Amino acid sequence: MNEKVKAIGERALRDDIPEFAIGDTVRIHVRIREGEKERTQAFEGTVLARKGSGVHETFKVRRVSQGIGVERTFPICSPNVQSVGVTRRGKARRAKLYYLRDRTGKAAKTKARDIR
């Protein structure tokens, strides 16, 4: 890869994002622009997948809102993502938890992970 592209990518990397894994429940504060106004919206859900690496890394979060499943994909290094906080550690034995889409209620939860 071109050295200039690498240098620009390294500057865009963020170090304020905490470590989180697949199955964790996270709360993401996203900057939303509506016309000329700007506000922050929280989105909390289970991490289904992580994809990519470096500047191009994204993660997919799912939550159920008013009985309807909502999934959003967030780039980790996006300036619109203000903060990411881990609210619950989950135990996952898969790299992608897409099977949670078909489950409802308690079956759609991941087991809690021991924090040691």
C-alpha positions in Angstrom: 0.0 0.0 0.0 1.1 3.5 -0.7 3.0 5.1 2.2 1.0 8.3 2.0 -2.3 6.4 2.3 -0.9 4.5 5.4 0.1 7.8 7.0 -3.3 9.3 6.6 -5.0 6.1 7.9 -2.8 6.1 11.0 -3.8 9.7 11.8 -7.5 8.7 11.6 -7.2 5.8 14.1 -8.9 6.4 17.4 -7.6 5.3 20.8 -10.6 6.4 22.9 -12.7 3.4 21.9 -12.7 0.6 24.6 -12.1 -3.0 24.0 -15.3 -4.9 23.2 -16.0 -8.3 21.7 -18.8 -10.1 19.9 -21.8 -10.7 22.2 -21.1 -7.6 24.4 -23.9 -5.1 25.0 -22.6 -1.6 24.1 -24.0 1.9 24.1 -23.0 4.1 21.2 -23.5 7.8 21.2 -23.9 9.0 17.6 -23.9 12.5 16.4 -27.0 13.1 14.2 -27.5 16.2 12.0 -31.0 17.3 11.2 -31.0 20.3 9.0 -28.8 22.8 10.6 -29.2 21.4 14.1 -27.0 18.7 15.6 -27.8 16.3 18.5 -26.5 13.1 20.1 -28.5 9.9 20.0 -27.7 6.8 22.1 -28.0 3.3 20.5 -27.7 0.3 22.8 -27.6 -3.3 21.7 -25.7 -6.5 21.3 -22.6 -6.6 19.0 -23.3 -9.2 16.3 -20.2 -8.8 14.2 -16.9 -7.0 13.7 -15.5 -6.6 10.2 -12.4 -5.2 8.7 -9.3 -3.8 10.3 -7.6 -0.4 11.0 -9.5 2.6 9.7 -12.0 0.5 7.8 -13.2 -1.6 10.8 -16.9 -1.7 11.4 -19.2 -3.4 13.9 -22.8 -4.3 13.7 -25.2 -3.7 16.7 -28.7 -5.1 17.1 -31.5 -4.2 19.4 -35.2 -4.7 19.6 -37.2 -1.5 19.6 -41.0 -1.7 20.0 -41.0 -5.3 18.9 -39.0 -4.7 15.8 -35.4 -5.7 15.4 -33.1 -2.8 14.4 -29.5 -3.3 13.2 -27.0 -0.6 12.6 -23.4 -0.8 11.3 -21.0 1.7 12.8 -17.5 2.5 11.5 -15.1 2.6 14.5 -13.1 5.6 13.3 -16.1 7.7 12.3 -16.2 11.2 13.6 -20.0 10.8 14.0 -19.4 8.1 16.7 -18.8 10.2 19.8 -18.3 7.4 22.3 -18.7 3.7 22.8 -19.3 2.2 26.3 -19.6 -1.5 27.2 -22.6 -2.0 29.5 -22.4 -5.9 29.7 -19.9 -8.5 28.7 -21.3 -11.4 26.7 -19.9 -14.9 26.0 -19.9 -15.9 22.4 -18.5 -19.0 20.7 -18.9 -17.7 17.2 -17.4 -14.8 15.2 -20.8 -13.7 13.9 -24.0 -13.9 15.9 -26.5 -13.6 13.0 -28.5 -16.5 14.4 -29.8 -14.1 17.1 -32.0 -12.5 14.4 -34.3 -15.5 14.5 -34.7 -15.6 18.3 -37.0 -13.6 20.6 -37.1 -12.9 24.3 -34.5 -14.5 26.6 -33.3 -16.8 23.8 -31.9 -13.7 22.0 -29.6 -12.9 24.9 -26.0 -14.0 25.2 -24.6 -15.5 28.4 -22.6 -13.2 30.7 -18.9 -13.5 30.6 -16.7 -13.8 33.7 -14.6 -10.6 34.1 -11.3 -11.6 35.6 
